């Protein structure tokens, strides 16, 4: 009887560990006013780098970047929106002016509205934490001169 209880306890503990390993959380990065396309997985000098998106925008045309927290419970194919523990967008203030959103974002989202101020290349980085998972994403922005209409 004692051996059965020990065996059962071990199985329950192992099942809990398996469930914890099977679930995860991350962010879905999206954009309004820009076409993010698909993120590139990058390895530099043998070290994995944050996933990278590449976008091209015109000077003066604002765009929005949004990071939405998503949890992926074990055995569930589709992620579910979830409020992140923390998160922030960082960028070179000399290259972009941060605009104030008209409405408050959903609690599962961290958004930034940027207006490019100069032609050139720059990086916008999102760093966030959700369910203990730290995640980083880069958006490499090429700012071009405005098209003549």
TILUMKE-72416 format. One record per residue: residue number from 0; residue in three letters; y, z, x of N, C-alpha, C, O, CB in turn. Coordinates in Angstrom, 1 decimal. Glycine has a CB too. Example, Ala and Ser with C-alpha at 12.3 -4.5 7.8 and 13.67 -1.06 7.14 Angstrom:
2
MARVO bapa sedren    nyy    nzz    nxx   cayy   cazz   caxx    cyy    czz    cxx    oyy    ozz    oxx   cbyy   cbzz   cbxx
MARVO    0    ala   -5.7    7.8   13.2   -4.5    7.8   12.3   -3.3    7.8   13.2   -3.3    8.5   14.2   -4.5    9.0   11.3
MARVO    1    ser   -2.2    7.1   12.8   -1.1    7.1   13.7    0.0    7.9   12.9    1.1    8.0   13.4   -0.6    5.7   14.1
REM end
This chain:
149
MARVO bapa sedren    nyy    nzz    nxx   cayy   cazz   caxx    cyy    czz    cxx    oyy    ozz    oxx   cbyy   cbzz   cbxx
MARVO    0    unk   -1.2    0.0    0.8    0.0    0.0    0.0    1.3    0.0    0.9    2.2   -0.7    0.6    0.0    1.2   -0.9
MARVO    1    unk    1.3    0.8    1.9    2.4    0.9    2.8    2.6   -0.4    3.5    3.8   -0.8    3.6    2.2    2.0    3.9
MARVO    2    unk    1.6   -1.1    3.9    1.7   -2.4    4.6    2.3   -3.4    3.7    3.1   -4.2    4.1    0.3   -2.9    5.1
MARVO    3    unk    1.9   -3.4    2.4    2.5   -4.3    1.4    4.0   -4.1    1.2    4.7   -5.1    1.1    1.8   -4.2    0.1
MARVO    4    unk    4.4   -2.9    1.2    5.9   -2.6    1.1    6.6   -3.0    2.3    7.7   -3.6    2.2    6.1   -1.1    0.8
MARVO    5    unk    6.1   -2.8    3.5    6.7   -3.3    4.7    6.8   -4.8    4.7    7.8   -5.4    5.1    5.9   -2.8    6.0
MARVO    6    unk    5.7   -5.4    4.4    5.7   -6.9    4.4    6.7   -7.4    3.4    7.4   -8.4    3.6    4.2   -7.4    4.0
MARVO    7    unk    6.7   -6.8    2.2    7.7   -7.2    1.2    9.1   -7.0    1.7   10.0   -7.9    1.4    7.4   -6.5   -0.1
MARVO    8    unk    9.4   -5.9    2.3   10.7   -5.7    2.8   11.1   -6.7    3.9   12.2   -7.2    3.9   10.8   -4.3    3.4
MARVO    9    unk   10.2   -7.0    4.8   10.5   -8.1    5.8   10.7   -9.4    5.1   11.7  -10.1    5.6    9.3   -8.2    6.8
MARVO   10    unk   10.0   -9.8    4.1   10.2  -11.0    3.4   11.6  -11.1    2.8   12.2  -12.1    2.8    9.1  -11.3    2.4
MARVO   11    unk   12.0  -10.0    2.1   13.3   -9.9    1.5   14.4  -10.1    2.5   15.3  -10.8    2.3   13.4   -8.6    0.7
MARVO   12    unk   14.3   -9.4    3.6   15.3   -9.5    4.7   15.4  -10.9    5.2   16.4  -11.5    5.4   15.0   -8.5    5.8
MARVO   13    unk   14.2  -11.5    5.5   14.2  -12.9    6.0   14.8  -13.9    5.0   15.5  -14.8    5.3   12.8  -13.3    6.4
MARVO   14    unk   14.5  -13.7    3.7   15.0  -14.5    2.7   16.5  -14.4    2.6   17.2  -15.4    2.4   14.4  -14.2    1.3
MARVO   15    unk   17.1  -13.2    2.8   18.5  -13.0    2.8   19.2  -13.7    4.0   20.2  -14.3    3.9   18.8  -11.5    2.9
MARVO   16    unk   18.5  -13.6    5.2   19.0  -14.3    6.4   19.0  -15.8    6.1   20.0  -16.5    6.5   18.2  -13.9    7.6
MARVO   17    unk   18.0  -16.3    5.6   17.9  -17.7    5.3   18.9  -18.2    4.3   19.5  -19.2    4.6   16.5  -18.1    4.7
MARVO   18    unk   19.2  -17.4    3.3   20.3  -17.8    2.3   21.6  -17.8    3.0   22.4  -18.6    2.7   20.2  -16.8    1.2
MARVO   19    unk   21.9  -16.8    3.9   23.2  -16.7    4.6   23.3  -17.9    5.5   24.4  -18.5    5.6   23.3  -15.4    5.4
MARVO   20    unk   22.3  -18.4    6.1   22.4  -19.5    7.0   22.5  -20.8    6.3   23.1  -21.8    6.8   21.2  -19.5    8.0
MARVO   21    unk   22.0  -20.9    5.1   21.9  -22.1    4.3   23.3  -22.4    3.6   23.5  -23.6    3.2   20.9  -22.0    3.3
MARVO   22    unk   24.1  -21.4    3.5   25.4  -21.7    2.9   26.5  -21.9    3.9   26.3  -21.5    5.1   25.8  -20.5    1.9
MARVO   23    unk   27.6  -22.5    3.5   28.7  -22.7    4.5   30.0  -22.9    3.7   30.0  -22.9    2.5   28.4  -24.0    5.4
MARVO   24    unk   31.1  -23.0    4.4   32.4  -23.3    3.8   33.2  -24.1    4.7   33.1  -24.0    5.9   33.1  -21.9    3.4
MARVO   25    unk   34.1  -24.9    4.2   35.0  -25.7    5.0   36.2  -26.1    4.1   36.5  -25.5    3.1   34.3  -26.9    5.5
MARVO   26    unk   36.9  -27.1    4.6   38.1  -27.6    3.9   37.9  -29.1    3.7   37.4  -29.7    4.5   39.4  -27.2    4.6
MARVO   27    unk   38.5  -29.5    2.6   38.6  -31.0    2.3   40.0  -31.3    2.6   40.9  -30.8    1.9   38.0  -31.4    0.9
MARVO   28    unk   40.3  -32.3    3.5   41.6  -32.7    3.8   42.0  -33.9    3.0   41.2  -34.9    3.0   41.8  -32.9    5.3
MARVO   29    unk   43.1  -33.9    2.3   43.5  -35.1    1.6   45.0  -35.4    1.8   45.7  -34.5    2.3   43.2  -35.0    0.1
MARVO   30    unk   45.4  -36.6    1.5   46.8  -36.9    1.6   47.4  -37.7    0.4   46.7  -38.4   -0.2   47.0  -37.7    2.9
MARVO   31    unk   48.7  -37.5    0.2   49.4  -38.2   -0.8   50.6  -39.0   -0.1   51.3  -38.3    0.7   50.0  -37.3   -2.0
MARVO   32    unk   50.6  -40.3   -0.3   51.7  -41.0    0.5   51.2  -41.6    1.8   51.9  -42.2    2.5   52.9  -40.2    0.7
MARVO   33    unk   49.9  -41.2    2.1   49.3  -41.8    3.4   47.8  -42.0    3.1   47.2  -41.4    2.2   49.4  -40.7    4.5
MARVO   34    unk   47.2  -42.9    3.8   45.8  -43.2    3.7   45.1  -42.5    4.8   45.1  -43.0    6.0   45.5  -44.7    3.6
MARVO   35    unk   44.4  -41.4    4.6   43.7  -40.7    5.6   42.4  -41.4    6.1   42.1  -41.3    7.3   43.4  -39.3    5.2
MARVO   36    unk   41.8  -42.1    5.2   40.5  -42.7    5.6   39.5  -41.6    5.9   39.6  -40.5    5.3   40.7  -43.6    6.9
MARVO   37    unk   38.6  -41.9    6.8   37.5  -41.0    7.1   37.8  -40.3    8.5   38.3  -40.9    9.4   36.1  -41.7    7.2
MARVO   38    unk   37.5  -39.0    8.6   37.7  -38.3    9.8   36.8  -38.8   10.9   35.6  -39.1   10.6   37.5  -36.7    9.6
MARVO   39    unk   37.3  -38.8   12.1   36.5  -39.2   13.3   36.0  -37.9   14.0   36.7  -36.9   14.1   37.3  -40.0   14.3
MARVO   40    unk   34.7  -37.9   14.3   34.2  -36.8   15.1   34.4  -37.2   16.6   34.1  -38.3   17.0   32.6  -36.6   14.8
MARVO   41    unk   35.0  -36.3   17.4   35.4  -36.6   18.7   34.9  -35.6   19.7   34.8  -34.4   19.4   37.0  -36.6   18.8
MARVO   42    unk   34.4  -36.1   20.8   33.9  -35.2   21.9   34.6  -35.7   23.2   34.6  -36.8   23.6   32.3  -35.3   22.1
MARVO   43    unk   35.3  -34.7   23.8   36.1  -35.0   25.0   35.5  -34.1   26.2   35.5  -32.9   26.0   37.6  -34.8   24.9
MARVO   44    unk   35.1  -34.8   27.2   34.5  -34.1   28.4   33.4  -33.1   28.0   33.3  -32.0   28.5   35.6  -33.2   29.1
MARVO   45    unk   32.6  -33.6   27.0   31.4  -32.8   26.6   31.7  -31.7   25.6   30.8  -31.0   25.2   30.7  -32.3   27.7
MARVO   46    unk   33.0  -31.6   25.2   33.4  -30.5   24.3   33.8  -31.1   22.9   34.7  -32.0   22.9   34.6  -29.7   24.9
MARVO   47    unk   33.2  -30.7   21.8   33.6  -31.2   20.5   35.0  -30.8   20.2   35.4  -29.7   20.4   32.6  -30.6   19.4
MARVO   48    unk   35.8  -31.7   19.6   37.1  -31.5   19.2   37.2  -31.5   17.7   36.3  -31.9   17.0   38.1  -32.7   19.8
MARVO   49    unk   38.3  -31.0   17.2   38.5  -31.0   15.7   38.3  -32.4   15.1   38.8  -33.3   15.8   39.8  -30.3   15.3
MARVO   50    unk   37.8  -32.5   13.9   37.8  -33.8   13.3   39.2  -34.4   13.2   40.2  -33.7   13.0   37.1  -33.8   11.9
MARVO   51    unk   39.3  -35.7   13.4   40.7  -36.4   13.5   40.8  -37.4   12.4   39.9  -38.3   12.2   40.9  -36.9   14.9
MARVO   52    unk   42.0  -37.4   11.8   42.4  -38.5   10.9   43.5  -39.2   11.6   44.2  -38.6   12.4   42.8  -37.9    9.5
MARVO   53    unk   43.6  -40.5   11.3   44.7  -41.3   11.9   45.5  -41.9   10.8   44.9  -42.6    9.9   44.2  -42.4   12.9
MARVO   54    unk   46.8  -41.8   10.8   47.7  -42.4    9.7   48.9  -43.0   10.3   49.3  -42.7   11.4   48.1  -41.3    8.7
MARVO   55    unk   49.4  -44.0    9.6   50.6  -44.7   10.0   51.6  -44.5    8.8   51.3  -44.8    7.7   50.4  -46.2   10.3
MARVO   56    unk   52.8  -44.0    9.1   53.9  -43.8    8.1   55.2  -44.3    8.6   55.4  -44.6    9.8   54.0  -42.3    7.8
MARVO   57    unk   56.1  -44.5    7.7   57.4  -45.0    8.0   58.4  -43.8    8.1   58.3  -42.8    7.5   57.9  -46.0    7.0
MARVO   58    unk   59.4  -44.0    9.0   60.4  -43.0    9.2   61.1  -42.7    7.8   61.4  -43.7    7.1   61.5  -43.4   10.3
MARVO   59    unk   61.3  -41.5    7.5   62.0  -41.1    6.3   61.2  -41.1    5.0   61.6  -40.5    4.0   63.1  -42.0    6.1
MARVO   60    unk   59.9  -41.6    5.0   59.1  -41.6    3.8   58.2  -40.3    3.8   57.3  -40.2    4.7   58.2  -42.9    3.7
MARVO   61    unk   58.4  -39.4    2.9   57.6  -38.2    2.9   56.2  -38.4    2.5   55.9  -39.4    1.8   58.3  -37.2    1.9
MARVO   62    unk   55.3  -37.5    3.0   53.9  -37.5    2.6   53.4  -36.1    2.6   54.0  -35.2    3.1   53.1  -38.4    3.7
MARVO   63    unk   52.4  -35.9    1.8   51.8  -34.6    1.6   50.4  -34.5    2.2   49.6  -35.5    2.0   51.8  -34.2    0.1
MARVO   64    unk   50.1  -33.5    2.9   48.7  -33.2    3.4   48.3  -31.9    2.8   49.0  -30.9    2.7   48.7  -33.0    5.0
MARVO   65    unk   47.0  -31.9    2.3   46.5  -30.8    1.5   45.1  -30.4    2.1   44.3  -31.3    2.3   46.4  -31.1    0.0
MARVO   66    unk   44.9  -29.2    2.3   43.6  -28.6    2.7   43.1  -27.8    1.6   43.7  -26.8    1.2   43.7  -27.8    4.1
MARVO   67    unk   42.0  -28.2    1.0   41.4  -27.5   -0.1   40.1  -26.7    0.3   39.2  -27.3    0.9   41.0  -28.4   -1.3
MARVO   68    unk   40.1  -25.4    0.1   38.9  -24.6    0.5   37.7  -25.0   -0.4   37.8  -25.1   -1.6   39.3  -23.1    0.3
MARVO   69    unk   36.6  -25.2    0.3   35.4  -25.5   -0.4   34.2  -24.7    0.1   34.0  -24.5    1.3   35.0  -27.0   -0.3
MARVO   70    unk   33.4  -24.1   -0.8   32.2  -23.4   -0.4   31.0  -24.2   -0.8   31.0  -24.9   -1.9   32.2  -21.9   -1.0
MARVO   71    unk   30.0  -24.1    0.0   28.8  -24.9   -0.3   27.6  -23.9   -0.3   27.0  -23.6    0.7   28.5  -26.0    0.8
MARVO   72    unk   27.3  -23.3   -1.5   26.2  -22.4   -1.6   24.9  -23.0   -1.3   24.7  -24.3   -1.4   26.2  -21.8   -3.1
MARVO   73    unk   24.0  -22.2   -0.8   22.7  -22.7   -0.4   22.0  -23.4   -1.6   22.0  -22.9   -2.7   21.8  -21.6    0.1
MARVO   74    unk   21.5  -24.6   -1.4   20.8  -25.3   -2.4   21.7  -26.1   -3.4   21.1  -26.7   -4.3   19.9  -24.4   -3.2
MARVO   75    unk   23.0  -26.0   -3.2   23.9  -26.8   -4.1   24.5  -27.9   -3.3   25.1  -27.7   -2.3   25.0  -25.8   -4.7
MARVO   76    unk   24.3  -29.1   -3.8   24.7  -30.3   -3.1   26.3  -30.5   -3.1   26.8  -30.8   -2.1   24.1  -31.6   -3.7
MARVO   77    unk   26.9  -30.1   -4.2   28.3  -30.3   -4.3   29.1  -29.0   -4.0   28.7  -27.9   -4.5   28.7  -30.9   -5.7
MARVO   78    unk   30.1  -29.1   -3.2   30.9  -27.9   -2.9   31.7  -27.4   -4.1   32.0  -28.2   -5.0   31.8  -28.1   -1.7
MARVO   79    unk   32.1  -26.2   -4.1   32.9  -25.6   -5.1   34.2  -25.1   -4.6   34.2  -24.5   -3.5   32.2  -24.5   -5.9
MARVO   80    unk   35.4  -25.4   -5.2   36.7  -25.0   -4.7   36.7  -23.5   -4.6   36.2  -22.8   -5.5   37.8  -25.5   -5.6
MARVO   81    unk   37.4  -23.0   -3.5   37.5  -21.5   -3.3   38.8  -21.2   -2.5   39.2  -22.0   -1.7   36.2  -21.0   -2.6
MARVO   82    unk   39.4  -20.1   -2.8   40.6  -19.7   -2.1   40.3  -19.4   -0.7   39.3  -18.6   -0.4   41.3  -18.5   -2.8
MARVO   83    unk   41.0  -19.9    0.3   40.7  -19.6    1.7   41.3  -18.2    2.0   42.1  -17.7    1.4   41.4  -20.7    2.6
MARVO   84    unk   40.7  -17.7    3.1   41.2  -16.4    3.6   42.6  -16.6    4.3   43.4  -15.7    4.2   40.2  -15.8    4.7
MARVO   85    unk   42.7  -17.7    5.0   44.0  -18.0    5.7   44.0  -19.4    6.0   43.0  -20.1    6.0   44.1  -17.1    7.0
MARVO   86    unk   45.2  -19.9    6.3   45.4  -21.3    6.7   46.8  -21.7    6.8   47.7  -21.2    6.1   44.7  -22.2    5.7
MARVO   87    unk   47.1  -22.6    7.7   48.4  -23.1    8.0   48.4  -24.5    8.6   47.5  -24.8    9.4   49.2  -22.1    8.8
MARVO   88    unk   49.5  -25.2    8.3   49.7  -26.5    9.0   50.7  -26.3   10.1   51.7  -25.6    9.9   50.2  -27.6    7.9
MARVO   89    unk   50.5  -26.9   11.3   51.4  -26.8   12.3   51.8  -28.2   12.8   51.0  -29.2   12.7   50.9  -26.0   13.5
MARVO   90    unk   53.0  -28.4   13.2   53.5  -29.7   13.6   54.8  -29.5   14.5   55.4  -28.5   14.5   53.9  -30.6   12.4
MARVO   91    unk   55.2  -30.6   15.2   56.4  -30.6   16.0   57.6  -30.7   15.1   57.8  -31.7   14.4   56.4  -31.7   17.1
MARVO   92    unk   58.4  -29.7   15.0   59.6  -29.7   14.1   60.6  -30.8   14.5   61.5  -31.1   13.7   60.3  -28.3   14.2
MARVO   93    unk   60.6  -31.2   15.7   61.5  -32.3   16.1   61.1  -33.7   15.6   61.9  -34.6   15.5   61.6  -32.4   17.7
MARVO   94    unk   59.8  -33.8   15.1   59.3  -35.0   14.6   59.2  -35.1   13.1   59.2  -36.2   12.5   57.9  -35.2   15.1
MARVO   95    unk   59.2  -33.9   12.4   59.1  -33.9   11.0   60.1  -32.8   10.4   60.4  -31.8   11.0   57.7  -33.6   10.6
MARVO   96    unk   60.5  -33.1    9.2   61.2  -32.1    8.4   60.3  -31.7    7.3   59.7  -32.5    6.6   62.6  -32.7    7.8
MARVO   97    unk   60.1  -30.4    7.2   59.2  -29.8    6.1   60.0  -29.7    4.8   61.1  -29.2    4.8   58.7  -28.4    6.5
MARVO   98    unk   59.5  -30.3    3.8   60.1  -30.3    2.5   59.5  -29.2    1.6   58.3  -28.8    1.8   60.0  -31.6    1.8
MARVO   99    unk   60.3  -28.7    0.6   59.8  -27.7   -0.3   59.1  -28.4   -1.5   59.6  -29.3   -2.1   61.0  -26.8   -0.8
MARVO  100    unk   57.9  -27.9   -1.8   57.1  -28.5   -2.9   57.8  -28.2   -4.3   58.4  -27.1   -4.4   55.7  -28.0   -3.0
MARVO  101    unk   57.7  -29.1   -5.2   58.3  -28.9   -6.5   57.5  -27.9   -7.4   58.1  -27.1   -8.1   58.4  -30.2   -7.3
MARVO  102    unk   56.2  -27.8   -7.2   55.4  -26.9   -7.9   54.5  -26.1   -7.0   54.2  -26.6   -5.9   54.6  -27.6   -9.0
MARVO  103    unk   54.1  -25.0   -7.4   53.2  -24.1   -6.6   51.8  -24.7   -6.6   51.3  -25.2   -7.6   53.2  -22.7   -7.1
MARVO  104    unk   51.2  -24.8   -5.4   49.9  -25.4   -5.3   48.8  -24.4   -5.9   49.0  -23.2   -6.0   49.6  -25.6   -3.8
MARVO  105    unk   47.7  -25.0   -6.2   46.5  -24.3   -6.6   46.2  -23.3   -5.5   46.4  -23.6   -4.3   45.3  -25.3   -6.9
MARVO  106    unk   45.6  -22.1   -5.9   45.3  -21.1   -4.9   44.2  -21.5   -4.0   44.0  -20.8   -2.9   44.9  -19.8   -5.7
MARVO  107    unk   43.5  -22.6   -4.3   42.4  -23.1   -3.3   43.0  -24.1   -2.3   42.3  -24.5   -1.4   41.3  -23.7   -4.1
MARVO  108    unk   44.3  -24.4   -2.5   44.9  -25.4   -1.6   46.0  -24.8   -0.7   46.7  -23.9   -1.1   45.4  -26.5   -2.4
MARVO  109    unk   46.1  -25.4    0.5   47.2  -25.2    1.4   47.8  -26.5    1.7   47.2  -27.4    2.3   46.8  -24.4    2.7
MARVO  110    unk   49.1  -26.8    1.2   49.7  -28.1    1.3   51.0  -28.0    2.1   51.6  -27.0    2.2   50.0  -28.7    0.0
MARVO  111    unk   51.3  -29.2    2.7   52.6  -29.3    3.4   53.1  -30.7    3.1   52.4  -31.7    3.1   52.4  -29.1    5.0
MARVO  112    unk   54.5  -30.7    2.8   55.1  -32.0    2.6   56.0  -32.2    3.8   56.9  -31.4    4.1   56.0  -32.0    1.2
MARVO  113    unk   55.8  -33.4    4.5   56.6  -33.7    5.7   57.3  -35.0    5.5   56.8  -36.0    4.9   55.6  -33.7    6.9
MARVO  114    unk   58.5  -35.1    6.1   59.3  -36.3    6.2   59.5  -36.6    7.7   60.1  -35.9    8.4   60.7  -36.2    5.4
MARVO  115    unk   58.9  -37.7    8.1   59.0  -38.1    9.5   60.5  -38.4    9.9   61.2  -39.1    9.1   58.2  -39.3    9.9
MARVO  116    unk   61.0  -37.9   11.0   62.4  -38.1   11.4   62.6  -39.0   12.5   63.7  -39.4   12.8   63.0  -36.7   11.7
MARVO  117    unk   61.5  -39.4   13.3   61.7  -40.3   14.4   60.4  -41.1   14.7   59.3  -40.7   14.4   62.0  -39.4   15.7
MARVO  118    unk   60.7  -42.3   15.2   59.6  -43.2   15.5   58.8  -42.6   16.7   59.4  -42.1   17.6   60.1  -44.6   15.9
MARVO  119    unk   57.5  -42.7   16.7   56.6  -42.2   17.7   55.3  -41.7   17.2   54.9  -41.9   16.1   57.4  -41.1   18.5
MARVO  120    unk   54.6  -41.0   18.1   53.3  -40.4   17.7   53.4  -38.9   17.8   54.0  -38.3   18.7   52.2  -41.0   18.7
MARVO  121    unk   52.7  -38.3   16.9   52.7  -36.8   16.8   51.4  -36.4   16.2   50.6  -37.2   15.6   53.9  -36.3   16.0
MARVO  122    unk   51.1  -35.1   16.3   49.9  -34.5   15.7   50.3  -33.4   14.7   51.2  -32.6   15.0   49.0  -33.9   16.8
MARVO  123    unk   49.7  -33.4   13.5   49.8  -32.4   12.6   48.4  -31.7   12.5   47.4  -32.4   12.4   50.2  -32.9   11.1
MARVO  124    unk   48.4  -30.4   12.7   47.1  -29.7   12.8   47.0  -28.7   11.6   47.9  -27.9   11.3   46.9  -29.0   14.1
MARVO  125    unk   45.8  -28.6   11.0   45.5  -27.6   10.1   44.5  -26.7   10.7   43.4  -27.1   11.2   45.0  -28.2    8.7
MARVO  126    unk   44.7  -25.4   10.6   43.8  -24.3   11.1   43.6  -23.4    9.9   44.6  -22.8    9.4   44.3  -23.6   12.4
MARVO  127    unk   42.4  -23.1    9.5   42.1  -22.3    8.4   40.9  -21.5    8.5   40.0  -21.8    9.4   42.1  -23.0    7.1
MARVO  128    unk   40.7  -20.5    7.7   39.5  -19.6    7.6   39.1  -19.4    6.2   39.9  -19.1    5.3   39.8  -18.3    8.3
MARVO  129    unk   37.8  -19.7    6.0   37.3  -19.5    4.6   35.9  -18.9    4.8   35.0  -19.4    5.5   37.2  -20.8    3.9
MARVO  130    unk   35.7  -17.8    4.1   34.4  -17.0    4.1   33.9  -16.7    5.5   32.7  -16.8    5.9   33.3  -17.8    3.4
MARVO  131    unk   34.9  -16.5    6.4   34.6  -16.2    7.8   34.4  -17.4    8.7   34.3  -17.2    9.9   33.3  -15.4    7.8
MARVO  132    unk   34.4  -18.6    8.2   34.3  -19.8    9.0   35.7  -20.3    9.4   36.6  -20.5    8.5   33.5  -20.9    8.2
MARVO  133    unk   35.9  -20.4   10.7   37.2  -21.0   11.2   37.1  -22.5   11.3   36.1  -23.0   11.9   37.6  -20.3   12.5
MARVO  134    unk   38.0  -23.2   10.8   38.0  -24.7   10.8   39.3  -25.2   11.2   40.4  -24.7   10.9   37.6  -25.2    9.4
MARVO  135    unk   39.3  -26.3   12.0   40.5  -27.0   12.5   40.4  -28.5   12.2   39.3  -29.0   12.4   40.8  -26.7   14.0
MARVO  136    unk   41.5  -29.1   11.8   41.5  -30.6   11.6   42.8  -31.1   12.2   43.8  -30.4   12.1   41.4  -30.9   10.1
MARVO  137    unk   42.8  -32.3   12.8   44.0  -32.9   13.3   44.3  -34.2   12.5   43.4  -34.9   12.1   43.8  -33.2   14.8
MARVO  138    unk   45.5  -34.4   12.3   46.0  -35.7   11.7   46.9  -36.3   12.7   48.0  -35.8   13.0   46.7  -35.5   10.3
MARVO  139    unk   46.5  -37.4   13.3   47.3  -38.1   14.3   48.2  -39.0   13.6   47.7  -40.0   12.9   46.4  -38.8   15.4
MARVO  140    unk   49.5  -38.8   13.7   50.5  -39.6   12.9   51.2  -40.6   13.8   51.8  -40.2   14.8   51.4  -38.7   12.2
MARVO  141    unk   51.2  -41.8   13.5   52.0  -42.8   14.1   53.2  -43.2   13.2   53.0  -43.7   12.1   51.2  -44.2   14.5
MARVO  142    unk   54.4  -42.8   13.6   55.6  -43.1   12.8   56.2  -44.4   13.3   56.5  -44.5   14.4   56.6  -41.9   12.8
MARVO  143    unk   56.4  -45.3   12.3   57.0  -46.6   12.6   58.3  -46.8   11.9   58.7  -46.0   11.0   56.0  -47.8   12.2
MARVO  144    unk   59.1  -47.7   12.4   60.4  -48.0   11.8   60.2  -48.5   10.4   59.2  -49.1   10.0   61.2  -49.0   12.6
MARVO  145    unk   61.2  -48.1    9.6   61.2  -48.5    8.1   61.2  -50.0    8.0   62.0  -50.7    8.6   62.3  -47.8    7.4
MARVO  146    unk   60.4  -50.6    7.1   60.4  -52.0    6.8   61.7  -52.4    6.1   62.2  -51.6    5.2   59.2  -52.4    6.0
MARVO  147    unk   62.3  -53.5    6.4   63.5  -54.0    5.7   63.1  -54.6    4.4   62.1  -55.4    4.3   64.3  -55.0    6.6
MARVO  148    unk   63.8  -54.2    3.4   63.5  -54.7    2.0   64.3  -55.9    1.6   64.1  -56.4    0.5   63.7  -53.6    1.0
REM end
